[in-house]
Amino acid sequence: MKIRVVRSKDEITDLSPNETMVHFTFRPSGIDLMMLIKICPKMRAIQLPSCYYKNLSKSTRSIFDIQGVELIEGDVWGNRKDIDEYYVIDERMLEEIVDLMSSGKNIDEVVSTIKNKTKLSAEMIKYIAKQKMVI
């Protein structure tokens, strides 16, 4: 699973229309977020650092809910733009999340186990579990 890391407003216009998941490292305005949806109509999830996520208005959250875009709280760690513009979640981690859910673990146990092995946020782990398990 790849997450496109967006570090500035200028990068939004350069995104591929096929992007489905992004992480903002800056505080996007409502206009930036709406531009993202216009440029990337296949967008399914936007991850924002905690300090930005908590300041989103209810109306902004509602707009994305209506669009079917999930807003996720969290950070990406260890990604360097000069090396790669994507943060990649290892396929083995995705499989482990599915295996843990399939074995009957509840979501909190899955989050605890995976957080100990990776630097994924709890909300990202929950999002992946929901997407992979098609609950």
A tleap script that builds the chain and sets N, CA, C and O, in Angstrom:
source leaprc.protein.ff14SB
mol = sequence {
  NMET LYS ILE ARG VAL VAL ARG SER LYS ASP
  GLU ILE THR ASP LEU SER PRO ASN GLU THR
  MET VAL HIE PHE THR PHE ARG PRO SER GLY
  ILE ASP LEU MET MET LEU ILE LYS ILE CYS
  PRO LYS MET ARG ALA ILE GLN LEU PRO SER
  CYS TYR TYR LYS ASN LEU SER LYS SER THR
  ARG SER ILE PHE ASP ILE GLN GLY VAL GLU
  LEU ILE GLU GLY ASP VAL TRP GLY ASN ARG
  LYS ASP ILE ASP GLU TYR TYR VAL ILE ASP
  GLU ARG MET LEU GLU GLU ILE VAL ASP LEU
  MET SER SER GLY LYS ASN ILE ASP GLU VAL
  VAL SER THR ILE LYS ASN LYS THR LYS LEU
  SER ALA GLU MET ILE LYS TYR ILE ALA LYS
  GLN LYS MET VAL CILE
}
set mol.1.N position { 0.857 -1.167 0.000 }
set mol.1.CA position { 0.000 0.000 0.000 }
set mol.1.C position { 0.903 1.229 0.000 }
set mol.1.O position { 1.845 1.332 0.786 }
set mol.2.N position { 0.591 2.157 -0.902 }
set mol.2.CA position { 1.405 3.368 -1.007 }
set mol.2.C position { 0.590 4.586 -0.603 }
set mol.2.O position { -0.574 4.733 -0.974 }
set mol.3.N position { 1.232 5.451 0.165 }
set mol.3.CA position { 0.624 6.716 0.567 }
set mol.3.C position { 1.459 7.828 -0.049 }
set mol.3.O position { 2.660 7.918 0.206 }
set mol.4.N position { 0.838 8.666 -0.848 }
set mol.4.CA position { 1.547 9.790 -1.470 }
set mol.4.C position { 1.745 10.869 -0.417 }
set mol.4.O position { 0.774 11.335 0.179 }
set mol.5.N position { 2.962 11.265 -0.183 }
set mol.5.CA position { 3.287 12.297 0.803 }
set mol.5.C position { 3.299 13.647 0.093 }
set mol.5.O position { 4.048 13.854 -0.861 }
set mol.6.N position { 2.454 14.566 0.577 }
set mol.6.CA position { 2.333 15.900 -0.015 }
set mol.6.C position { 2.896 16.895 0.991 }
set mol.6.O position { 2.382 17.032 2.102 }
set mol.7.N position { 3.957 17.587 0.590 }
set mol.7.CA position { 4.667 18.473 1.510 }
set mol.7.C position { 4.368 19.959 1.321 }
set mol.7.O position { 4.762 20.774 2.155 }
set mol.8.N position { 3.677 20.326 0.237 }
set mol.8.CA position { 3.350 21.736 0.018 }
set mol.8.C position { 2.118 21.862 -0.869 }
set mol.8.O position { 1.728 20.917 -1.555 }
set mol.9.N position { 1.516 23.042 -0.841 }
set mol.9.CA position { 0.347 23.317 -1.681 }
set mol.9.C position { 0.675 23.116 -3.156 }
set mol.9.O position { -0.158 22.641 -3.927 }
set mol.10.N position { 1.882 23.478 -3.538 }
set mol.10.CA position { 2.294 23.381 -4.936 }
set mol.10.C position { 2.252 21.944 -5.456 }
set mol.10.O position { 2.038 21.725 -6.648 }
set mol.11.N position { 2.452 20.973 -4.581 }
set mol.11.CA position { 2.465 19.572 -5.001 }
set mol.11.C position { 1.075 19.046 -5.338 }
set mol.11.O position { 0.949 18.066 -6.072 }
set mol.12.N position { 0.045 19.674 -4.819 }
set mol.12.CA position { -1.314 19.178 -5.056 }
set mol.12.C position { -1.625 19.147 -6.544 }
set mol.12.O position { -2.190 18.173 -7.041 }
set mol.13.N position { -1.264 20.198 -7.251 }
set mol.13.CA position { -1.569 20.266 -8.689 }
set mol.13.C position { -0.754 19.268 -9.511 }
set mol.13.O position { -1.104 18.979 -10.656 }
set mol.14.N position { 0.324 18.741 -8.940 }
set mol.14.CA position { 1.165 17.775 -9.643 }
set mol.14.C position { 0.745 16.324 -9.406 }
set mol.14.O position { 1.342 15.409 -9.973 }
set mol.15.N position { -0.266 16.110 -8.583 }
set mol.15.CA position { -0.679 14.747 -8.256 }
set mol.15.C position { -1.349 14.059 -9.437 }
set mol.15.O position { -1.984 14.700 -10.274 }
set mol.16.N position { -1.196 12.763 -9.484 }
set mol.16.CA position { -1.861 11.957 -10.504 }
set mol.16.C position { -3.344 11.830 -10.153 }
set mol.16.O position { -3.690 11.716 -8.977 }
set mol.17.N position { -4.212 11.848 -11.143 }
set mol.17.CA position { -5.646 11.669 -10.882 }
set mol.17.C position { -5.962 10.288 -10.283 }
set mol.17.O position { -7.056 10.072 -9.763 }
set mol.18.N position { -5.006 9.364 -10.357 }
set mol.18.CA position { -5.212 8.012 -9.855 }
set mol.18.C position { -4.829 7.828 -8.386 }
set mol.18.O position { -4.976 6.733 -7.845 }
set mol.19.N position { -4.343 8.878 -7.741 }
set mol.19.CA position { -3.980 8.759 -6.325 }
set mol.19.C position { -5.225 8.426 -5.506 }
set mol.19.O position { -6.298 8.987 -5.726 }
set mol.20.N position { -5.064 7.515 -4.569 }
set mol.20.CA position { -6.190 7.128 -3.718 }
set mol.20.C position { -5.956 7.437 -2.244 }
set mol.20.O position { -6.897 7.435 -1.450 }
set mol.21.N position { -4.702 7.701 -1.877 }
set mol.21.CA position { -4.384 7.942 -0.480 }
set mol.21.C position { -3.211 8.919 -0.384 }
set mol.21.O position { -2.177 8.723 -1.022 }
set mol.22.N position { -3.382 9.981 0.425 }
set mol.22.CA position { -2.305 10.940 0.609 }
set mol.22.C position { -2.116 11.259 2.083 }
set mol.22.O position { -3.011 11.070 2.907 }
set mol.23.N position { -0.932 11.743 2.382 }
set mol.23.CA position { -0.610 12.259 3.711 }
set mol.23.C position { -0.110 13.687 3.523 }
set mol.23.O position { 0.816 13.932 2.751 }
set mol.24.N position { -0.731 14.626 4.237 }
set mol.24.CA position { -0.284 16.014 4.196 }
set mol.24.C position { 0.698 16.254 5.342 }
set mol.24.O position { 0.420 15.915 6.492 }
set mol.25.N position { 1.835 16.835 5.018 }
set mol.25.CA position { 2.795 17.191 6.065 }
set mol.25.C position { 2.660 18.657 6.467 }
set mol.25.O position { 3.316 19.113 7.404 }
set mol.26.N position { 1.809 19.391 5.757 }
set mol.26.CA position { 1.568 20.803 6.082 }
set mol.26.C position { 0.087 20.954 6.415 }
set mol.26.O position { -0.699 20.036 6.184 }
set mol.27.N position { -0.291 22.103 6.953 }
set mol.27.CA position { -1.690 22.340 7.306 }
set mol.27.C position { -2.452 22.781 6.051 }
set mol.27.O position { -2.337 23.931 5.628 }
set mol.28.N position { -3.226 21.869 5.458 }
set mol.28.CA position { -3.970 22.245 4.257 }
set mol.28.C position { -5.199 23.075 4.609 }
set mol.28.O position { -5.851 22.839 5.627 }
set mol.29.N position { -5.500 24.028 3.772 }
set mol.29.CA position { -6.723 24.811 3.955 }
set mol.29.C position { -7.882 24.008 3.373 }
set mol.29.O position { -7.671 22.992 2.712 }
set mol.30.N position { -9.086 24.462 3.619 }
set mol.30.CA position { -10.248 23.821 3.023 }
set mol.30.C position { -10.171 23.831 1.510 }
set mol.30.O position { -10.582 22.875 0.853 }
set mol.31.N position { -9.646 24.911 0.963 }
set mol.31.CA position { -9.491 25.034 -0.492 }
set mol.31.C position { -8.484 23.995 -1.002 }
set mol.31.O position { -8.692 23.390 -2.053 }
set mol.32.N position { -7.394 23.793 -0.253 }
set mol.32.CA position { -6.400 22.786 -0.643 }
set mol.32.C position { -7.031 21.396 -0.675 }
set mol.32.O position { -6.791 20.611 -1.592 }
set mol.33.N position { -7.838 21.110 0.336 }
set mol.33.CA position { -8.476 19.801 0.408 }
set mol.33.C position { -9.482 19.603 -0.721 }
set mol.33.O position { -9.571 18.518 -1.295 }
set mol.34.N position { -10.230 20.639 -1.036 }
set mol.34.CA position { -11.196 20.540 -2.131 }
set mol.34.C position { -10.477 20.414 -3.483 }
set mol.34.O position { -10.942 19.697 -4.369 }
set mol.35.N position { -9.353 21.104 -3.635 }
set mol.35.CA position { -8.568 20.988 -4.862 }
set mol.35.C position { -8.056 19.553 -5.008 }
set mol.35.O position { -8.032 19.007 -6.110 }
set mol.36.N position { -7.652 18.957 -3.904 }
set mol.36.CA position { -7.180 17.572 -3.932 }
set mol.36.C position { -8.273 16.646 -4.473 }
set mol.36.O position { -8.009 15.798 -5.325 }
set mol.37.N position { -9.481 16.812 -3.983 }
set mol.37.CA position { -10.588 15.966 -4.421 }
set mol.37.C position { -10.897 16.192 -5.902 }
set mol.37.O position { -11.237 15.252 -6.621 }
set mol.38.N position { -10.780 17.426 -6.347 }
set mol.38.CA position { -11.031 17.731 -7.758 }
set mol.38.C position { -9.960 17.100 -8.649 }
set mol.38.O position { -10.278 16.534 -9.695 }
set mol.39.N position { -8.706 17.194 -8.240 }
set mol.39.CA position { -7.596 16.663 -9.035 }
set mol.39.C position { -7.520 15.140 -8.958 }
set mol.39.O position { -7.140 14.479 -9.924 }
set mol.40.N position { -7.882 14.597 -7.809 }
set mol.40.CA position { -7.797 13.150 -7.583 }
set mol.40.C position { -9.181 12.576 -7.264 }
set mol.40.O position { -9.485 12.328 -6.097 }
set mol.41.N position { -10.014 12.365 -8.272 }
set mol.41.CA position { -11.383 11.909 -8.021 }
set mol.41.C position { -11.484 10.509 -7.414 }
set mol.41.O position { -12.542 10.133 -6.910 }
set mol.42.N position { -10.405 9.739 -7.454 }
set mol.42.CA position { -10.408 8.389 -6.881 }
set mol.42.C position { -9.950 8.377 -5.419 }
set mol.42.O position { -9.791 7.307 -4.833 }
set mol.43.N position { -9.737 9.552 -4.830 }
set mol.43.CA position { -9.240 9.668 -3.468 }
set mol.43.C position { -10.159 8.934 -2.498 }
set mol.43.O position { -11.377 9.111 -2.534 }
set mol.44.N position { -9.573 8.109 -1.633 }
set mol.44.CA position { -10.329 7.354 -0.636 }
set mol.44.C position { -9.919 7.680 0.786 }
set mol.44.O position { -10.702 7.476 1.714 }
set mol.45.N position { -8.686 8.191 0.983 }
set mol.45.CA position { -8.241 8.484 2.348 }
set mol.45.C position { -7.205 9.598 2.347 }
set mol.45.O position { -6.324 9.662 1.490 }
set mol.46.N position { -7.343 10.474 3.343 }
set mol.46.CA position { -6.388 11.559 3.552 }
set mol.46.C position { -5.910 11.458 5.001 }
set mol.46.O position { -6.712 11.487 5.935 }
set mol.47.N position { -4.599 11.340 5.171 }
set mol.47.CA position { -4.036 11.284 6.515 }
set mol.47.C position { -3.446 12.647 6.855 }
set mol.47.O position { -2.735 13.254 6.054 }
set mol.48.N position { -3.755 13.109 8.053 }
set mol.48.CA position { -3.274 14.403 8.541 }
set mol.48.C position { -2.624 14.216 9.900 }
set mol.48.O position { -3.092 13.410 10.704 }
set mol.49.N position { -1.537 14.959 10.173 }
set mol.49.CA position { -0.955 14.919 11.521 }
set mol.49.C position { -2.003 15.325 12.564 }
set mol.49.O position { -2.920 16.091 12.267 }
set mol.50.N position { -1.860 14.815 13.765 }
set mol.50.CA position { -2.838 15.029 14.840 }
set mol.50.C position { -3.212 16.487 15.041 }
set mol.50.O position { -4.392 16.811 15.173 }
set mol.51.N position { -2.224 17.370 15.066 }
set mol.51.CA position { -2.510 18.776 15.336 }
set mol.51.C position { -3.390 19.393 14.249 }
set mol.51.O position { -4.169 20.302 14.538 }
set mol.52.N position { -3.283 18.923 13.016 }
set mol.52.CA position { -4.115 19.437 11.930 }
set mol.52.C position { -5.475 18.745 11.929 }
set mol.52.O position { -6.510 19.376 11.713 }
set mol.53.N position { -5.450 17.457 12.171 }
set mol.53.CA position { -6.675 16.658 12.162 }
set mol.53.C position { -7.681 17.173 13.194 }
set mol.53.O position { -8.872 17.292 12.906 }
set mol.54.N position { -7.202 17.469 14.367 }
set mol.54.CA position { -8.084 17.892 15.460 }
set mol.54.C position { -8.722 19.255 15.200 }
set mol.54.O position { -9.745 19.577 15.805 }
set mol.55.N position { -8.143 20.052 14.319 }
set mol.55.CA position { -8.666 21.384 14.035 }
set mol.55.C position { -9.604 21.433 12.827 }
set mol.55.O position { -10.060 22.512 12.448 }
set mol.56.N position { -9.893 20.297 12.226 }
set mol.56.CA position { -10.814 20.290 11.087 }
set mol.56.C position { -12.233 20.589 11.554 }
set mol.56.O position { -12.683 20.074 12.578 }
set mol.57.N position { -12.919 21.411 10.809 }
set mol.57.CA position { -14.295 21.760 11.174 }
set mol.57.C position { -15.239 20.600 10.868 }
set mol.57.O position { -14.923 19.713 10.076 }
set mol.58.N position { -16.387 20.630 11.506 }
set mol.58.CA position { -17.395 19.596 11.260 }
set mol.58.C position { -17.877 19.647 9.816 }
set mol.58.O position { -18.157 18.612 9.211 }
set mol.59.N position { -17.972 20.852 9.270 }
set mol.59.CA position { -18.436 20.964 7.880 }
set mol.59.C position { -17.424 20.341 6.916 }
set mol.59.O position { -17.814 19.694 5.944 }
set mol.60.N position { -16.138 20.531 7.176 }
set mol.60.CA position { -15.101 19.921 6.329 }
set mol.60.C position { -15.179 18.401 6.435 }
set mol.60.O position { -15.109 17.697 5.428 }
set mol.61.N position { -15.323 17.906 7.648 }
set mol.61.CA position { -15.435 16.460 7.850 }
set mol.61.C position { -16.667 15.908 7.120 }
set mol.61.O position { -16.615 14.836 6.517 }
set mol.62.N position { -17.764 16.652 7.183 }
set mol.62.CA position { -19.002 16.213 6.538 }
set mol.62.C position { -18.844 16.137 5.024 }
set mol.62.O position { -19.334 15.202 4.391 }
set mol.63.N position { -18.166 17.110 4.453 }
set mol.63.CA position { -17.950 17.124 3.002 }
set mol.63.C position { -17.198 15.873 2.568 }
set mol.63.O position { -17.554 15.242 1.573 }
set mol.64.N position { -16.162 15.519 3.314 }
set mol.64.CA position { -15.375 14.338 2.943 }
set mol.64.C position { -16.153 13.059 3.189 }
set mol.64.O position { -16.007 12.090 2.445 }
set mol.65.N position { -16.967 13.047 4.214 }
set mol.65.CA position { -17.813 11.889 4.477 }
set mol.65.C position { -18.772 11.671 3.303 }
set mol.65.O position { -18.954 10.544 2.843 }
set mol.66.N position { -19.371 12.739 2.834 }
set mol.66.CA position { -20.285 12.665 1.692 }
set mol.66.C position { -19.548 12.174 0.442 }
set mol.66.O position { -20.097 11.405 -0.346 }
set mol.67.N position { -18.300 12.625 0.266 }
set mol.67.CA position { -17.490 12.237 -0.899 }
set mol.67.C position { -16.972 10.801 -0.791 }
set mol.67.O position { -16.458 10.253 -1.766 }
set mol.68.N position { -17.106 10.192 0.387 }
set mol.68.CA position { -16.586 8.840 0.593 }
set mol.68.C position { -15.094 8.813 0.852 }
set mol.68.O position { -14.438 7.791 0.650 }
set mol.69.N position { -14.556 9.948 1.303 }
set mol.69.CA position { -13.125 10.053 1.603 }
set mol.69.C position { -12.947 10.011 3.116 }
set mol.69.O position { -13.528 10.818 3.841 }
set mol.70.N position { -12.149 9.076 3.578 }
set mol.70.CA position { -11.918 8.933 5.009 }
set mol.70.C position { -10.756 9.827 5.442 }
set mol.70.O position { -9.701 9.843 4.807 }
set mol.71.N position { -10.962 10.566 6.521 }
set mol.71.CA position { -9.909 11.392 7.104 }
set mol.71.C position { -9.288 10.598 8.242 }
set mol.71.O position { -9.988 10.119 9.135 }
set mol.72.N position { -7.967 10.465 8.201 }
set mol.72.CA position { -7.247 9.631 9.151 }
set mol.72.C position { -6.235 10.477 9.901 }
set mol.72.O position { -5.506 11.272 9.308 }
set mol.73.N position { -6.200 10.297 11.199 }
set mol.73.CA position { -5.241 11.007 12.037 }
set mol.73.C position { -3.948 10.201 12.105 }
set mol.73.O position { -3.983 8.985 12.294 }
set mol.74.N position { -2.804 10.877 11.951 }
set mol.74.CA position { -1.533 10.187 12.101 }
set mol.74.C position { -0.421 10.777 11.257 }
set mol.74.O position { -0.626 11.709 10.479 }
set mol.75.N position { 0.754 10.214 11.431 }
set mol.75.CA position { 1.955 10.650 10.719 }
set mol.75.C position { 2.569 9.490 9.957 }
set mol.75.O position { 2.270 8.325 10.218 }
set mol.76.N position { 3.428 9.828 9.015 }
set mol.76.CA position { 4.279 8.825 8.378 }
set mol.76.C position { 5.688 9.085 8.885 }
set mol.76.O position { 6.112 10.235 9.005 }
set mol.77.N position { 6.396 8.029 9.178 }
set mol.77.CA position { 7.730 8.154 9.764 }
set mol.77.C position { 8.773 7.562 8.840 }
set mol.77.O position { 8.545 6.538 8.197 }
set mol.78.N position { 9.906 8.210 8.782 }
set mol.78.CA position { 11.026 7.673 8.036 }
set mol.78.C position { 10.979 7.921 6.543 }
set mol.78.O position { 11.828 7.410 5.812 }
set mol.79.N position { 10.013 8.692 6.068 }
set mol.79.CA position { 9.930 8.970 4.637 }
set mol.79.C position { 10.751 10.204 4.308 }
set mol.79.O position { 10.646 11.229 4.982 }
set mol.80.N position { 11.574 10.102 3.259 }
set mol.80.CA position { 12.355 11.253 2.805 }
set mol.80.C position { 12.003 11.543 1.370 }
set mol.80.O position { 12.181 10.700 0.491 }
set mol.81.N position { 11.505 12.733 1.136 }
set mol.81.CA position { 11.049 13.149 -0.190 }
set mol.81.C position { 12.165 13.043 -1.229 }
set mol.81.O position { 11.909 12.716 -2.388 }
set mol.82.N position { 13.401 13.320 -0.812 }
set mol.82.CA position { 14.494 13.279 -1.783 }
set mol.82.C position { 14.793 11.849 -2.238 }
set mol.82.O position { 15.486 11.648 -3.236 }
set mol.83.N position { 14.278 10.866 -1.519 }
set mol.83.CA position { 14.479 9.468 -1.906 }
set mol.83.C position { 13.226 8.930 -2.598 }
set mol.83.O position { 13.321 8.292 -3.647 }
set mol.84.N position { 12.062 9.184 -2.017 }
set mol.84.CA position { 10.819 8.651 -2.561 }
set mol.84.C position { 9.657 9.534 -2.163 }
set mol.84.O position { 9.603 10.009 -1.029 }
set mol.85.N position { 8.731 9.762 -3.067 }
set mol.85.CA position { 7.578 10.611 -2.768 }
set mol.85.C position { 6.433 9.831 -2.138 }
set mol.85.O position { 5.401 10.409 -1.798 }
set mol.86.N position { 6.609 8.524 -1.981 }
set mol.86.CA position { 5.590 7.684 -1.362 }
set mol.86.C position { 6.098 7.058 -0.071 }
set mol.86.O position { 7.279 6.740 0.070 }
set mol.87.N position { 5.170 6.893 0.864 }
set mol.87.CA position { 5.434 6.092 2.056 }
set mol.87.C position { 4.779 4.745 1.764 }
set mol.87.O position { 3.586 4.684 1.465 }
set mol.88.N position { 5.546 3.678 1.849 }
set mol.88.CA position { 5.039 2.359 1.485 }
set mol.88.C position { 4.840 1.526 2.749 }
set mol.88.O position { 5.740 1.385 3.577 }
set mol.89.N position { 3.633 0.982 2.866 }
set mol.89.CA position { 3.334 0.061 3.965 }
set mol.89.C position { 3.585 -1.338 3.423 }
set mol.89.O position { 2.963 -1.772 2.454 }
set mol.90.N position { 4.502 -2.024 4.068 }
set mol.90.CA position { 4.944 -3.335 3.626 }
set mol.90.C position { 3.767 -4.316 3.512 }
set mol.90.O position { 2.886 -4.352 4.370 }
set mol.91.N position { 3.776 -5.088 2.460 }
set mol.91.CA position { 2.713 -6.070 2.209 }
set mol.91.C position { 2.600 -7.080 3.358 }
set mol.91.O position { 1.508 -7.554 3.669 }
set mol.92.N position { 3.737 -7.404 3.983 }
set mol.92.CA position { 3.697 -8.347 5.114 }
set mol.92.C position { 2.898 -7.776 6.288 }
set mol.92.O position { 2.217 -8.515 6.998 }
set mol.93.N position { 2.985 -6.445 6.490 }
set mol.93.CA position { 2.208 -5.814 7.562 }
set mol.93.C position { 0.725 -5.874 7.250 }
set mol.93.O position { -0.095 -6.121 8.135 }
set mol.94.N position { 0.384 -5.647 5.995 }
set mol.94.CA position { -1.017 -5.725 5.578 }
set mol.94.C position { -1.555 -7.136 5.809 }
set mol.94.O position { -2.661 -7.313 6.318 }
set mol.95.N position { -0.759 -8.137 5.431 }
set mol.95.CA position { -1.159 -9.525 5.639 }
set mol.95.C position { -1.284 -9.847 7.129 }
set mol.95.O position { -2.195 -10.568 7.535 }
set mol.96.N position { -0.383 -9.322 7.929 }
set mol.96.CA position { -0.444 -9.588 9.367 }
set mol.96.C position { -1.702 -8.979 9.993 }
set mol.96.O position { -2.318 -9.585 10.869 }
set mol.97.N position { -2.074 -7.795 9.546 }
set mol.97.CA position { -3.302 -7.172 10.039 }
set mol.97.C position { -4.497 -8.062 9.712 }
set mol.97.O position { -5.346 -8.305 10.569 }
set mol.98.N position { -4.564 -8.544 8.479 }
set mol.98.CA position { -5.656 -9.422 8.061 }
set mol.98.C position { -5.639 -10.714 8.868 }
set mol.98.O position { -6.685 -11.176 9.325 }
set mol.99.N position { -4.456 -11.299 9.046 }
set mol.99.CA position { -4.345 -12.550 9.808 }
set mol.99.C position { -4.809 -12.371 11.248 }
set mol.99.O position { -5.527 -13.219 11.777 }
set mol.100.N position { -4.406 -11.278 11.885 }
set mol.100.CA position { -4.812 -11.028 13.267 }
set mol.100.C position { -6.324 -10.850 13.372 }
set mol.100.O position { -6.955 -11.376 14.289 }
set mol.101.N position { -6.896 -10.110 12.435 }
set mol.101.CA position { -8.353 -9.911 12.443 }
set mol.101.C position { -9.068 -11.238 12.192 }
set mol.101.O position { -10.079 -11.532 12.829 }
set mol.102.N position { -8.547 -12.029 11.272 }
set mol.102.CA position { -9.169 -13.312 10.936 }
set mol.102.C position { -9.083 -14.311 12.087 }
set mol.102.O position { -9.932 -15.192 12.221 }
set mol.103.N position { -8.060 -14.167 12.907 }
set mol.103.CA position { -7.892 -15.099 14.035 }
set mol.103.C position { -8.793 -14.748 15.221 }
set mol.103.O position { -8.779 -15.435 16.242 }
set mol.104.N position { -9.573 -13.678 15.080 }
set mol.104.CA position { -10.526 -13.344 16.130 }
set mol.104.C position { -10.082 -12.249 17.079 }
set mol.104.O position { -10.790 -11.933 18.035 }
set mol.105.N position { -8.926 -11.668 16.829 }
set mol.105.CA position { -8.467 -10.565 17.677 }
set mol.105.C position { -9.378 -9.365 17.463 }
set mol.105.O position { -9.852 -9.130 16.351 }
set mol.106.N position { -9.623 -8.604 18.532 }
set mol.106.CA position { -10.413 -7.388 18.352 }
set mol.106.C position { -9.485 -6.283 17.839 }
set mol.106.O position { -8.261 -6.410 17.878 }
set mol.107.N position { -10.080 -5.224 17.371 }
set mol.107.CA position { -9.305 -4.173 16.705 }
set mol.107.C position { -8.275 -3.548 17.630 }
set mol.107.O position { -7.194 -3.177 17.172 }
set mol.108.N position { -8.575 -3.421 18.919 }
set mol.108.CA position { -7.603 -2.835 19.851 }
set mol.108.C position { -6.373 -3.726 20.023 }
set mol.108.O position { -5.254 -3.231 20.161 }
set mol.109.N position { -6.586 -5.037 20.014 }
set mol.109.CA position { -5.453 -5.968 20.109 }
set mol.109.C position { -4.608 -5.907 18.834 }
set mol.109.O position { -3.379 -5.960 18.888 }
set mol.110.N position { -5.275 -5.796 17.702 }
set mol.110.CA position { -4.562 -5.699 16.425 }
set mol.110.C position { -3.733 -4.420 16.398 }
set mol.110.O position { -2.558 -4.446 16.030 }
set mol.111.N position { -4.342 -3.300 16.788 }
set mol.111.CA position { -3.635 -2.022 16.810 }
set mol.111.C position { -2.411 -2.115 17.721 }
set mol.111.O position { -1.322 -1.684 17.341 }
set mol.112.N position { -2.581 -2.668 18.902 }
set mol.112.CA position { -1.471 -2.784 19.854 }
set mol.112.C position { -0.327 -3.622 19.285 }
set mol.112.O position { 0.839 -3.239 19.390 }
set mol.113.N position { -0.655 -4.746 18.693 }
set mol.113.CA position { 0.364 -5.636 18.121 }
set mol.113.C position { 1.109 -4.968 16.976 }
set mol.113.O position { 2.338 -5.006 16.930 }
set mol.114.N position { 0.377 -4.356 16.052 }
set mol.114.CA position { 1.001 -3.750 14.870 }
set mol.114.C position { 1.783 -2.497 15.254 }
set mol.114.O position { 2.861 -2.258 14.710 }
set mol.115.N position { 1.261 -1.691 16.183 }
set mol.115.CA position { 1.981 -0.474 16.599 }
set mol.115.C position { 3.333 -0.808 17.193 }
set mol.115.O position { 4.276 -0.028 17.058 }
set mol.116.N position { 3.446 -1.960 17.854 }
set mol.116.CA position { 4.719 -2.378 18.428 }
set mol.116.C position { 5.737 -2.755 17.357 }
set mol.116.O position { 6.941 -2.738 17.613 }
set mol.117.N position { 5.266 -3.093 16.166 }
set mol.117.CA position { 6.144 -3.528 15.090 }
set mol.117.C position { 6.417 -2.437 14.054 }
set mol.117.O position { 7.416 -2.492 13.337 }
set mol.118.N position { 5.527 -1.450 13.979 }
set mol.118.CA position { 5.667 -0.400 12.965 }
set mol.118.C position { 5.455 0.959 13.613 }
set mol.118.O position { 5.210 1.063 14.815 }
set mol.119.N position { 5.551 1.969 12.813 }
set mol.119.CA position { 5.264 3.328 13.284 }
set mol.119.C position { 3.958 3.838 12.692 }
set mol.119.O position { 3.740 5.046 12.597 }
set mol.120.N position { 3.086 2.904 12.290 }
set mol.120.CA position { 1.781 3.296 11.769 }
set mol.120.C position { 0.920 3.826 12.910 }
set mol.120.O position { 1.005 3.345 14.040 }
set mol.121.N position { 0.096 4.818 12.606 }
set mol.121.CA position { -0.814 5.345 13.617 }
set mol.121.C position { -1.950 4.353 13.856 }
set mol.121.O position { -2.262 3.528 12.997 }
set mol.122.N position { -2.558 4.445 15.030 }
set mol.122.CA position { -3.685 3.569 15.365 }
set mol.122.C position { -4.805 3.720 14.347 }
set mol.122.O position { -5.419 2.735 13.936 }
set mol.123.N position { -5.071 4.968 13.940 }
set mol.123.CA position { -6.151 5.211 12.984 }
set mol.123.C position { -5.839 4.605 11.616 }
set mol.123.O position { -6.747 4.122 10.940 }
set mol.124.N position { -4.587 4.620 11.201 }
set mol.124.CA position { -4.213 4.024 9.919 }
set mol.124.C position { -4.369 2.503 9.990 }
set mol.124.O position { -4.836 1.887 9.032 }
set mol.125.N position { -3.988 1.902 11.100 }
set mol.125.CA position { -4.145 0.453 11.269 }
set mol.125.C position { -5.628 0.088 11.205 }
set mol.125.O position { -6.001 -0.891 10.558 }
set mol.126.N position { -6.468 0.869 11.872 }
set mol.126.CA position { -7.913 0.615 11.836 }
set mol.126.C position { -8.458 0.762 10.421 }
set mol.126.O position { -9.293 -0.031 9.988 }
set mol.127.N position { -7.988 1.771 9.707 }
set mol.127.CA position { -8.431 1.982 8.329 }
set mol.127.C position { -8.049 0.782 7.461 }
set mol.127.O position { -8.868 0.278 6.693 }
set mol.128.N position { -6.812 0.336 7.588 }
set mol.128.CA position { -6.348 -0.813 6.793 }
set mol.128.C position { -7.168 -2.048 7.131 }
set mol.128.O position { -7.594 -2.777 6.235 }
set mol.129.N position { -7.389 -2.286 8.411 }
set mol.129.CA position { -8.163 -3.465 8.825 }
set mol.129.C position { -9.573 -3.405 8.218 }
set mol.129.O position { -10.084 -4.403 7.709 }
set mol.130.N position { -10.178 -2.243 8.279 }
set mol.130.CA position { -11.542 -2.082 7.735 }
set mol.130.C position { -11.549 -2.328 6.234 }
set mol.130.O position { -12.450 -2.992 5.721 }
set mol.131.N position { -10.554 -1.803 5.522 }
set mol.131.CA position { -10.494 -1.966 4.067 }
set mol.131.C position { -10.206 -3.411 3.668 }
set mol.131.O position { -10.797 -3.930 2.721 }
set mol.132.N position { -9.316 -4.043 4.380 }
set mol.132.CA position { -8.909 -5.404 4.033 }
set mol.132.C position { -9.936 -6.454 4.423 }
set mol.132.O position { -10.055 -7.488 3.766 }
set mol.133.N position { -10.672 -6.191 5.485 }
set mol.133.CA position { -11.637 -7.178 5.975 }
set mol.133.C position { -13.014 -6.997 5.348 }
set mol.133.O position { -13.859 -7.886 5.450 }
set mol.134.N position { -13.247 -5.871 4.708 }
set mol.134.CA position { -14.524 -5.557 4.077 }
set mol.134.C position { -15.667 -5.946 5.018 }
set mol.134.O position { -16.488 -6.822 4.748 }
set mol.135.N position { -15.655 -5.230 6.134 }
set mol.135.CA position { -16.633 -5.508 7.200 }
set mol.135.C position { -18.013 -5.073 6.768 }
set mol.135.O position { -18.972 -5.222 7.525 }
savepdb mol mol.pdb
quit
